[in-house]
Amino acid sequence: MEPSVLLLLALLVGFLLLLIRGHPKARGHLPPGPRPLPLLGNLLQMDRGGLLNSFMQLREKYGDVFTVHLGPRPVVMLYGTEAIKEALVDQAEAFSGRGTIAVVQPIFKDYGVIFANGERWKALRRFSLATMRDFGMGKRSVEERIQEEARCLVEELRKSQGAPLDPTFLFQCITANIICSIVFGERFDYKDRQFLRLLDLFYQSFSLISSFSSQVFELFSGFLKYFPGTHIQVSKNLQEILDYIGHSVEKHRETLDPNNPRDFIDTYLLRMEKEKSNQHTEFHHQNLMISVLSLFFAGTETSSTTLRYGFLLMLKYPHVAEKVQKEIDQVIGSHRPPNLDDRTKMPYTDAVIHEIQRFSDLIPIGVPHKVNKDTLFRGYLLPKNTEVYPILSSALHDPQYFEQPDTFNPDHFLDANGALKKIEAFMPFSTGKRICLGEGIARNELFLFFTTMLQNFSVSSSMAPKDIDLSPKESGFGKVPPTYQIRFLAR
């Protein structure tokens, strides 16, 4: 027999043994779904357009709660506002477990505030929320930090003198600097080479995590992890960022003043020292490293990507940008910077920002959950550790709440009197116990950065609005907007 055939047979046998060993048969009574093939799961039902498209098609046949076998493992899909809220809010404790994203699992494992479970997650979340609140409300509030960063951005944009530019890295710089000021106790210059390198690694990683190849990896990671692929580059990128974080932690350790903690890292190191005699403490080096990586990555990439989508939409719909500017002129004027108190007096601008978040649909599949005990849900029994995908895109495009779900229309968030209205289906930060840690900071960033830029500049493109394509560059775990050029013209 040919050596190549023998090798192929050996690989196939190894694949089968690996999958059989790694995935015991699920107990319980799972929701309906397409019949899976042994080991391959529902591969034949997967659409070339990616996981989200596949789930949307299956939902038409199986309803709002259904099971899909991603490779050999069953995952329960929650589709639509009601199903998601019923699980993540009404049965919040049971659904508060965190599932995995295969392509980042080798780095995050089960550490850090985003991917931890059980008591580890509860301890880290409590600590992170309290510490971020303290440093966001201390000597300099988050509002002041964002206003300062917005001033730096305006100065930088003035230097462009209306020439076309790609806003990707500038938008990353401003959002990264806010989280950096809280986590590392410093902000970086927009030309800082180390800073720009880290931002490039974040951008690359978010794109790779959202790529089609990462979605294929999600189905068969147990087998594909032994071969070259996207997952190798993602791990390499994240490890380089971790190396930087490690150096920063060591510098903090050397200069630590117990009476004057400067930031998140200092506060964590003091907690580590306090609990060093506790063998079961969750405040150890690994959780510090991965928590800082989690906050740094999430705090940079989500808000900056939303701003990128937002200004692309302003180019596509210039009449919306003009209405926002009119409201800015009426409420704020041109002689002072925007502040958070202005938001309640600017319902149209607030509605536009809500609609940007809804339409950009940044994390369409949601970060995976799992049930942390055997759970009865809508008449089905979900065994402990069953993974659950809350399809956030299905809430953000729910026709019961949004009249034109596939159209960008700020009126979705305005009532008959022109006031901002609260909509249950609006959950870009997810909902329940695992709602995004940085929701408050992100909302403040979006309002202050968006209004400051439109207060000082009009935006234009060399392309006609009708020719601007809003299709994402990547659409998987996240959505990556297309690259584009924009002119910031001083008003």
N, C-alpha and C positions, 0 to 999 in steps of 0.2 A: 504493500500500500504506500502511496506517495506520502512523504513527510508532511506536506502541507495539509493533506486530508486528515492525517493523524492529529496534527496540531489543532485543526478545526474541531474534530471530535472531542479532543481533550478539553478544549475551551467550553464546548456545549455541555459536556458532562459536569464540568466545574460550575458552570452557570446554574444548571438545574439543582445541583447539590446545595449551592450557596443560597438559592432562593427558597428551597424547601426548608433548609435549616433556619433561615433568618425570619421566616414569616409563618408562625403557627396559624392554624385555621381559626377564624373568628368564631366566638360564641355569640349567642344572642340572636335577635331577630332584627336584622338591618332593614332600612327602607328599600323599596324596589329599585331596580336598575338593570342595565343590559347584562345579559349572561356573560360572565368572563371566561376566557380561555385559560386553561391551566398555565400558570406562571406568567403568561403574557397579559393577563387581565383584559381590559377593554381596549387594547391597542387598535383593534379594527374599527372601533367607533371614534377614534381620535381624528380630529379634523386637521388638515395641514395648516390651517390658520392659527393653530395653537390651542392650549387648554381651555381658555375662556370660550372660544367659539364652539369647542366640543361640548362643554357643559351647557351652553345656551341651547344647543340643538337637543341634547338629552332631556333638558328640563321640559321641552315642549311635549315630550312623550310621557315622562315620569312624574311631572308635577314639581312642587317647590322644595320637596325634601327627597333626595334620591342618593343611591350609592353608586360610585364609580370605582372600579378597580384600577388603580394607577400601578401598572405592572401587577405584582402579586398581592398588593395590600389594598384593602377596602377603605375608601374615604367617603364620608357622608357630606353631601353638598347641601348648603342652606341657600335657597334662592328667594329673593324678594324681602322687602322690609319686615313683614310680619314674622316670617320664619326666623330671620336673623335676630330680631328683638326677643322673640319667644325663647330662643336658646340663650343668647349672650346676656340678656337682661333679666328675663323672668326666671331662668335657671342659671343664673350667673356663676354660682360657685361650681356647679357640676361641669360647666363648659369653660372653666377658667384655665384649664391646662393648655400648654403650648405644644403644638406639633413642630415638625422640622421642615426646613427648606434644604433639600439634599445638597445643593451646590455650596452652601456655606457651613454645613454641619461640621466638617473637619476642623474649622477654625473656632466657631462659637461653641460647639459641642452642647452641653446643657448648662453653660455658665453665663454670667452676666444678666442684666436686668430684663432683656427682651426674650431670651430663649430659655431661661431657668423655669423650673416647676416647683410646686410644693412650697415648703417652708423657705427654701432658698429664694424663690421668686418673691414671696411675701416680704421677707426681711430686706431684700435689695430694693424692692419697689418703695417700701416705706422710707428707707434711708434716702433713696434718690429723690423722691418727691419733696421730702423735708429739706434736703440740702439744696436742691435747685430753687426751692421757694426762698430759702434764706439768702442765697447769693443773688436771687432775682429781686429781692426786696430790701437788700442791705444798704451799704453806703451809696451805691449807685444802682438804681432800679433797672430792670430789664428795659423799661421804656426809655430811660436815658441812654442806655447802651445802644439801643436800636436807633435812636435819634442821632447819636454821634456817628454811627456807622453810615446812616443815610446821608449825613453831611459829607463824609469822606467819598461816598459813591457819587454824589452830585459833583464834587470837585473833579473826580476822575472822568465823569461823562462830559464835563465842560471841555476837558482837554481834547476830546475827540472832534470838537468843532463841527459836529453834524455829519462826520464821515461814517459810512456804514461799518458796523462792528457786530461780531458774534458775542451775544451777552452771556454765554454759558459760564465762563470762569469768573466774570465780575459778579454775577448773581450767586455763584458758589462762595466767593470771597465774603460777601456781606453776611450770608446766613451762617457760614462756618465761623466767622469772627464772633457772632453772638454766643454760640455754644462754646467756643474756645475761651471766651472771657469768663464763663461760668466754670468750665471743667479745668482748663489749664491756667486761668488767671491772667491771660494776656490776649491781645489781638495782634494780628499780623499785617504787615504792609502788603499791598496788592502785587508788589513785585518780588516779594520774598520767594526765593527759588524752592526752598524746602516746603513752604506752604503750598505753592502752586503744584509741586510734585504730589503732595498728599491729595489735593483736590482732583488732580488728573486720575489718580488711583481710584478715588471714590467714583468719579464719572465712568471710568472704564468698567469698574466692578458692577455698578448699578445696571449698566447696559448689558454686560455679560450675564448677570443674574436674570435679566428680563428677556434674554435671547431664546430663540427656538431650541437651540442645542441644550440649554439649561432645562427646558421643559421636558425634553426627551430624557435627560439625565435624571429628572425627578421620577420618571417611570421605572428606570432600571439602574439606579445608582449602585446597588449591591454588586452588579456585574461591571458596569461601565467605569467605576472608580479605578479599576486596574489598567485602564487604557488612557492614552493622551486625550485631552479635550478641554472644553471651557473651564471645567471645575479646577483644573491644575492652575490656570491663569488667575482665577478668582482667589484661590488659596494663596498664591504667590503675592498678589496685590495686597490682600488683607494682612498677610504676615509682615510685609514691609511697613504698613501702617502701625501694626503692633510693635514693631521694633522701635519706631519713633516714640510711641506711647511709653514703652519700657524705659527709654532714655529720659523722658520727661518725668516719669515716676521717680527715677533715681535722683534727678536734680531736686525734685520736691523733697525727697527723703533727707538729702544732705542739708537743705536750707529750712527745714521745718521748724516753725515756732509754735509750740503747743498752745500758747496764749493768743495766737493771732493767725488762725487758718485763712489762707488766701483764696481757696477755691475748693471744688469738689474733691480733687486728689488729696489735698491736705486733710480735709475733713475725714476722708476714708482712711488715710494712714493713721490718724489719731484713733479712729474706731478700731482699726486692726490692733494697735498697741493696747488699747483698753481690753480687748477680748483675746489677747494672745494666750492666756492660760485655759481658754475654753476650747477643748478638742473638737467640738462640733460647730464652731463658729462658721458662718458663711462669709465673714469679713477676712478673706485671705487674698493673696496676690492674684490668683487666677481670676477670681470674680471682679477684682479691681480692673485688671487689664481688659477683660471682655466687656465690662459695663462701660468703661470709657470709650472703647471702640464702638459699642452700640449707640451711645449718646452722640458721639462725634459724627458717625456715619448718618444716622437717622436725622440728626439735627441739621446737617448740611444739605443732604441730597433731596429730601422731600420738599422743603420750602423753596430751595433754589429751582427745582424742576417745576414747581407750581408757578413761580414767577416767570419762568421761561415760557410756559404755556400761556400764562396771562398776557404777556406782551405780544405773543404771536396772535392771540385772539384780538388784541387791540388793533393790530395791523389789519386783520381780516375784517373787523367791524369798527371802522374809525368813528362812526356816529356814537358808539358806546363810549369810546375814549373822550369824545367831545362833551358828552353829558356828564361824565365824571369830572372833567376839568371845570365845567360850569358850576357844579356843586362845590368843588374845592374853592373856587373863586368866591362863591357866596358865603361859605362857612368859615374858611381859613384865611383867604386872601393870599397875598404874595410876600408879606413882611414878617411872618413867623413860621416856624416849622409845624407840621401837623403833630397833634398829640392824641392820646387814646380817648380823651374826653370828647374829641370831635366825632368819634364813630357813631354815637347815638344820634347826632344831628345830621348824619350823612347816609340816609337809608339806601339811596341809589348806589353809591359807591360800595357800601357793605353788601348789597345784593349782587353787584358785579363780582366781587371777590368770592362770595359764596358760589356763584354760578361758574366761575373759573375753576374752583375746586371740584364742583360736581362734574363739570364737563371734562376736565382733564383726567379725572378718574384714575388717580395716580397708582393706587395699589388695588387693581380690579378684583383679584381673587381673594384679597385679604391675607393677613399673616395667619398661617394654619393654627387652629386650636386642636385640643383633644379633650375628651371627657376624662375626668380624674376618678370616676367610679362608674359602676354599671348604672346606666341612666335611661329612664323611660321618657321618650320624647315622641309626641304625636302617635302613640300606640306602638312604637317600635322600641326594642331594647338595644341600646348601644352599649356594647361591652366596654369596660374600663380600658382606657388608652386608645379607643377608636379615634382616628383623626377626623377633624371636621373643618371644612372650608366654608367660611362665611363669605359668599360672593358679594363683596361690597358694591361692585359695578351694578348688580341687579337692583340694589336699593337706590343708588344714585341715578338709575335710569328707570325707576319704577313708574309706569304710566298712571298708577292710581294717585301719585303725588305730583308728578310733573307732566303738564299737558303736552309738551313737545320734548320728550326725553332725549331725543337724538339731535336737538337743535340748541345752539347757544342762545339763551334768552334770559337776561337778568330779571325779567318780570316774573319768572318762576318763584322768586323770593319776595315779591311785593304784593301787599294786599290791595283792595280796591281804593284805599286812601293813600297809597304810596308809601306805607310804612313797611318795615322789614317784618316778614312773618317766619315763625319757627316751623320747620318741616321735619317730621319724624324720620323721614327717609334720608335726610342729610347726615351721612356718617362717614366722611372721608377719613376720619381718625379712628374708625371702628367704633365700638360701643361696648358697654359692660365693664367688667373688672380689668380687662386687658386693653382698655382704651389708651391711645397713645399718650405716653408720659409728658411729651412736650406740646400737647395741644394748645395750651394757653400761650406759650411763647410763640408758637408758629402763627397763631391767629394775630397776635400783636405785630409780628414781623411783616406778615402779608399786608396788613392795613397800613403800617407806617412806611414801609418801603414803596408800596404801590402808590400811595398818595403823594409822597415826597417826590418821586420821579415825575409823576404827571403834574404836580404843582410847578416844577421847574422846566419841564420839557414837553414838547409835542413829539410824537413818534411817527416815523414814516418808513416806507419800504420802496425799493425800486420796482417791486412787482405790484401789479394792480390787485386790489383786495380779492377779486373773484378768482385770481390765479393762485392765491396762497393756499397751499395744501396743509391741512391740519393732521393728516394721518401720522400716527406715531412711528418713530424710527424702529423701536422695539416694543412689543406688547406681550408680556408674560407675567412674571411676578409683579413687575412694575411697568409703567408706560413711560417711554422716553420720547419726548417731543422731537420733531425734526430739527436739524440745525438750520439756522436762518440768520440773515443780516438785518440789522435795524439801525435807523438813524435817530439819535436823540438831538432834537433841535431846540435850542434855548428859547423859552417863551418871553 
